[in-house]
Amino acid sequence: MKEFQWEGLKKTIGRVYNEVPFYRESFQQLNITPDHIQSWEDVQKLPFTRKHHLRENYPFNLLAAPMKDVVRLHASSGTSGKPTVVAYTRNDMENWGEIAARAIYMGGGRQEDVLHNAYGYGLFTGGLGIHVGSENLGCATIPISGGNTTKQITLIQDFKPRVICCTPSYLLNIGETMKSKGIDPASTSLKYAILGAEPWSEEMRHTIEKMFDLKASDIYGLSEIMGPGVAMECVDCQDGLHIAEDHFLVEVIDPETLEQVPDGEDGELVFTSLTKEALPIIRYRTGDIASITRGTCACGRTTTKMSRVKGRIDDMLIIRGVNVFPSEIERYICSLEELVPHYQIHLQKKGVMDHVELHVEVCEDFFESLPMQDFDHPVAQDLIKRIQKSLKMEALVSMDVYLEKPKAIPRSEGKAKRVIDYRSSFSTTP
């Protein structure tokens, strides 16, 4: 594997240096050329790539292949400025199909299966990435995309898929909608769920698995590197995600010092593509916080594994000097039977200080048990105090907690929006 990776790394370095002015200039600023990379330790000499570099080179200035060789273009939504654009040659698409097929197989999918793909299709890589992998594996693929939850349920009942792919928050939404229609999610044909595109906790996994009576595994990918399939949990162990190391070189760095951290220690994931032709990328800082471990998994695979993503650097909250990720808060919410895993964190200003509120939904049984459905009742107030105590003890944070009635928190048909930041508003009230 190391020999294969080294060969791919040298090709990628040569390709970006010769074909992409941005990288050539980045090398020159560091006073290095491809000839300076002679060992694995030398990798740390290479420049980092950040998302803003893709935006600054919009749309095609980072391409290392002529447009006549490009067969697919994807892009981000561009909600925070110019979108990030990624491109694929025919070889890139073949590699992506193989990588995604491996991931689906690791998650329980097999050639004879029907696969229900509820990731979003379009410029987002999730839907079409899973689609190419599913067809490559040989599954009968349902390209329903996200949204239209009632239609999703009808197709699940009629087409009887064995595998479903979507975000964890959307699968939870599908399950709740089934229950509201008198359908037991555990009665469906679904046996495996391949879930990703947002951080989710182990407690959320248990909630989903119990609701649907299936095995739910985590998939990781990002457009800038390839798309879904960069790493995948094996369904037998569910203990870390196997990285497709024949296509990607992984590092974990301290986001402050930019130095590599030891295996097993949390830091920012950094990827270098080894086989990409259209848009190869060097040391891409993902912004995702995780750790890596090496060795043989109980499933027999020997590739490096990454932990479940703890959160994104830009999602990290600093609450009175304590760093906390929304997924950590989710863990405590899922541990209380009175609550459901739907919540939002509201950030506001009170004077010059940041003020944090946790809005979390109660389950229907608890809500109906409250006299007059009154959250001022001592039973509800006791629940609020228990939530606050748990967050203080486990996450070391203090915040105001507000209970919400069932279905009050907006449901997601894609990535759930967990943090609402009102601090830039003139008013301190949402």
ZAMARGU-4260 file (C-alpha; in steps of 0.2 Angstrom, whole numbers, plus 5000, padded with zeros to 4 digits):
<rodrens>
0) 5000/5000/5000 | 5014/5012/5004 | 5022/5009/4988 | 5006/5012/4979 | 5003/5028/4988
5) 5020/5034/4985 | 5018/5031/4966 | 5001/5040/4966 | 5008/5055/4977 | 5022/5058/4965
10) 5011/5058/4950 | 4999/5070/4959 | 5013/5082/4964 | 5020/5082/4946 | 5002/5085/4939
15) 4998/5100/4950 | 5015/5108/4948 | 5015/5106/4929 | 4996/5110/4925 | 4989/5121/4939
20) 4997/5139/4941 | 4990/5140/4958 | 5000/5125/4965 | 5015/5130/4955 | 5015/5147/4963
25) 5012/5139/4980 | 5027/5128/4978 | 5038/5143/4973 | 5032/5153/4988 | 5039/5139/4999
30) 5055/5137/4988 | 5051/5119/4984 | 5049/5109/4968 | 5042/5091/4966 | 5061/5085/4967
35) 5061/5091/4986 | 5048/5077/4990 | 5059/5062/4993 | 5052/5054/5008 | 5035/5053/5018
40) 5042/5066/5030 | 5044/5078/5016 | 5025/5078/5014 | 5024/5091/5028 | 5034/5103/5016
45) 5019/5103/5004 | 5007/5118/5004 | 4990/5116/5012 | 4974/5119/5001 | 4959/5128/5009
50) 4941/5130/5003 | 4944/5148/5000 | 4957/5143/4987 | 4944/5134/4977 | 4933/5149/4978
55) 4946/5161/4973 | 4950/5150/4957 | 4932/5149/4952 | 4927/5141/4941 | 4940/5131/4932
60) 4957/5138/4937 | 4962/5123/4948 | 4959/5110/4934 | 4973/5099/4929 | 4965/5092/4914
65) 4958/5100/4898 | 4939/5102/4897 | 4938/5090/4883 | 4943/5076/4896 | 4930/5082/4909
70) 4914/5072/4909 | 4906/5078/4926 | 4905/5095/4936 | 4899/5097/4953 | 4898/5112/4964
75) 4893/5118/4981 | 4878/5129/4984 | 4888/5145/4985 | 4878/5152/4999 | 4893/5160/5007
80) 4901/5167/4991 | 4907/5159/4975 | 4903/5140/4975 | 4917/5128/4975 | 4918/5118/4959
85) 4925/5101/4956 | 4928/5091/4940 | 4930/5072/4935 | 4937/5064/4920 | 4931/5047/4914
90) 4944/5038/4924 | 4939/5049/4940 | 4921/5043/4938 | 4927/5025/4936 | 4937/5026/4952
95) 4923/5035/4961 | 4911/5021/4956 | 4923/5008/4963 | 4926/5018/4979 | 4907/5021/4982
100) 4903/5002/4978 | 4916/4996/4991 | 4908/5008/5004 | 4890/5002/5000 | 4897/4984/5002
105) 4905/4988/5018 | 4888/4995/5024 | 4879/4979/5020 | 4874/4981/5002 | 4875/4967/4990
110) 4872/4965/4971 | 4855/4957/4973 | 4848/4972/4984 | 4836/4986/4980 | 4844/5002/4986
115) 4834/5017/4991 | 4845/5033/4988 | 4837/5048/4997 | 4853/5059/4996 | 4850/5074/4986
120) 4854/5074/4967 | 4860/5088/4957 | 4876/5098/4960 | 4878/5091/4977 | 4889/5075/4976
125) 4880/5064/4988 | 4865/5058/4977 | 4875/5055/4961 | 4890/5048/4971 | 4880/5035/4980
130) 4871/5031/4963 | 4886/5027/4953 | 4893/5016/4967 | 4876/5007/4969 | 4875/5004/4950
135) 4893/4999/4950 | 4890/4986/4964 | 4875/4980/4954 | 4861/4985/4965 | 4844/4990/4959
140) 4845/5009/4963 | 4830/5020/4967 | 4835/5038/4963 | 4822/5046/4973 | 4833/5060/4980
145) 4828/5070/4996 | 4812/5077/5001 | 4794/5072/4997 | 4794/5061/5013 | 4776/5053/5009
150) 4782/5047/4992 | 4798/5040/5000 | 4787/5030/5012 | 4777/5023/4998 | 4792/5017/4988
155) 4799/5009/5003 | 4783/5000/5006 | 4781/4995/4988 | 4799/4992/4981 | 4805/4984/4997
160) 4823/4991/4997 | 4835/4982/5009 | 4847/4997/5010 | 4843/5015/5012 | 4856/5030/5010
165) 4852/5047/5017 | 4857/5059/5031 | 4854/5052/5048 | 4842/5067/5052 | 4832/5063/5037
170) 4830/5045/5041 | 4824/5050/5058 | 4811/5061/5049 | 4805/5047/5038 | 4803/5036/5053
175) 4793/5049/5063 | 4782/5052/5048 | 4779/5033/5046 | 4774/5032/5064 | 4762/5047/5062
180) 4754/5037/5048 | 4752/5021/5059 | 4767/5012/5050 | 4780/5004/5061 | 4797/5008/5054
185) 4803/4992/5060 | 4791/4982/5049 | 4799/4988/5033 | 4811/4978/5022 | 4825/4990/5027
190) 4840/4981/5035 | 4855/4993/5032 | 4856/5011/5032 | 4872/5021/5025 | 4871/5038/5033
195) 4882/5053/5032 | 4884/5071/5026 | 4882/5078/5044 | 4890/5073/5061 | 4880/5061/5071
200) 4882/5053/5088 | 4883/5035/5093 | 4867/5038/5103 | 4858/5044/5087 | 4864/5028/5079
205) 4856/5018/5093 | 4840/5028/5091 | 4839/5025/5072 | 4843/5006/5074 | 4830/5003/5087
210) 4817/5013/5077 | 4819/5004/5061 | 4827/4987/5067 | 4842/4989/5055 | 4861/4992/5056
215) 4866/5010/5053 | 4884/5014/5047 | 4893/5030/5044 | 4899/5035/5027 | 4912/5050/5024
220) 4916/5060/5009 | 4917/5078/5003 | 4916/5085/4986 | 4933/5093/4986 | 4942/5076/4988
225) 4929/5065/4978 | 4912/5063/4986 | 4904/5049/4996 | 4915/5034/4999 | 4932/5042/5005
230) 4929/5032/5021 | 4916/5020/5027 | 4912/5010/5042 | 4911/4991/5041 | 4894/4985/5046
235) 4901/4971/5056 | 4911/4981/5068 | 4905/4999/5067 | 4921/5005/5075 | 4929/5018/5064
240) 4928/5021/5045 | 4940/5013/5033 | 4949/5025/5022 | 4951/5021/5003 | 4970/5023/5005
245) 4973/5017/4988 | 4965/5034/4982 | 4968/5046/4997 | 4983/5050/5008 | 4976/5055/5026
250) 4985/5066/5039 | 4978/5073/5055 | 4985/5090/5061 | 4983/5102/5075 | 4973/5116/5067
255) 4982/5129/5077 | 5000/5124/5075 | 4997/5114/5058 | 5009/5100/5064 | 5004/5082/5063
260) 4997/5074/5078 | 5000/5056/5084 | 4988/5042/5079 | 4973/5041/5090 | 4973/5060/5094
265) 4959/5072/5088 | 4964/5085/5075 | 4959/5091/5058 | 4958/5079/5044 | 4969/5083/5029
270) 4968/5073/5013 | 4979/5072/4997 | 4971/5064/4982 | 4982/5050/4974 | 4973/5046/4958
275) 4962/5061/4954 | 4965/5068/4936 | 4953/5082/4933 | 4955/5091/4950 | 4969/5083/4960
280) 4971/5092/4977 | 4986/5093/4989 | 4984/5093/5008 | 4966/5099/5008 | 4961/5105/5026
285) 4944/5098/5028 | 4939/5107/5044 | 4932/5090/5050 | 4939/5085/5068 | 4943/5066/5070
290) 4957/5054/5073 | 4965/5040/5064 | 4971/5023/5069 | 4981/5010/5060 | 4981/4991/5061
295) 4970/4976/5057 | 4951/4978/5060 | 4941/4964/5067 | 4933/4963/5050 | 4950/4958/5043
300) 4953/4975/5033 | 4970/4983/5036 | 4967/5001/5029 | 4969/5015/5041 | 4953/5020/5050
305) 4946/5037/5055 | 4935/5040/5069 | 4917/5046/5068 | 4918/5065/5064 | 4917/5074/5080
310) 4912/5090/5072 | 4918/5104/5060 | 4930/5118/5066 | 4918/5131/5060 | 4904/5122/5070
315) 4913/5122/5086 | 4905/5133/5100 | 4915/5142/5113 | 4904/5143/5128 | 4912/5153/5142
320) 4929/5147/5137 | 4924/5129/5134 | 4925/5121/5117 | 4910/5110/5112 | 4902/5102/5096
325) 4884/5101/5093 | 4886/5082/5091 | 4892/5081/5109 | 4876/5089/5115 | 4866/5077/5104
330) 4873/5063/5115 | 4865/5069/5131 | 4849/5073/5122 | 4848/5055/5115 | 4851/5048/5133
335) 4835/5055/5140 | 4819/5045/5136 | 4808/5061/5138 | 4817/5069/5123 | 4818/5066/5105
340) 4834/5069/5094 | 4828/5086/5087 | 4836/5101/5094 | 4843/5118/5090 | 4856/5129/5098
345) 4853/5147/5097 | 4867/5160/5099 | 4863/5177/5104 | 4870/5193/5112 | 4866/5199/5129
350) 4875/5215/5131 | 4893/5211/5126 | 4892/5193/5131 | 4887/5178/5120 | 4871/5169/5126
355) 4867/5151/5122 | 4850/5143/5122 | 4846/5125/5119 | 4829/5122/5112 | 4825/5103/5112
360) 4809/5093/5108 | 4800/5082/5120 | 4792/5066/5115 | 4774/5064/5113 | 4771/5053/5129
365) 4780/5066/5140 | 4771/5080/5132 | 4754/5072/5134 | 4758/5067/5152 | 4760/5086/5157
370) 4744/5094/5165 | 4738/5106/5152 | 4754/5103/5142 | 4762/5116/5153 | 4781/5117/5153
375) 4780/5128/5168 | 4774/5112/5178 | 4787/5106/5191 | 4789/5089/5181 | 4795/5099/5165
380) 4805/5111/5176 | 4814/5096/5184 | 4818/5089/5166 | 4826/5106/5162 | 4836/5105/5177
385) 4842/5087/5173 | 4847/5092/5156 | 4857/5107/5162 | 4865/5096/5175 | 4870/5083/5162
390) 4877/5096/5151 | 4887/5104/5165 | 4894/5087/5171 | 4897/5079/5154 | 4901/5093/5142
395) 4906/5106/5155 | 4895/5119/5148 | 4880/5129/5155 | 4866/5135/5144 | 4848/5140/5146
400) 4836/5125/5141 | 4819/5127/5133 | 4808/5113/5130 | 4798/5112/5114 | 4782/5103/5110
405) 4782/5088/5098 | 4786/5093/5080 | 4790/5111/5084 | 4808/5109/5078 | 4809/5110/5059
410) 4812/5093/5051 | 4827/5091/5039 | 4826/5083/5022 | 4845/5085/5020 | 4857/5091/5032
415) 4850/5096/5049 | 4853/5114/5054 | 4858/5113/5072 | 4865/5130/5076 | 4856/5146/5073
420) 4867/5162/5075 | 4857/5178/5079 | 4872/5187/5086 | 4874/5198/5070 | 4855/5203/5071
425) 4851/5220/5079 | 4838/5212/5090 | 4844/5199/5103 | 4827/5190/5101 | 4825/5177/5087
</rodrens>
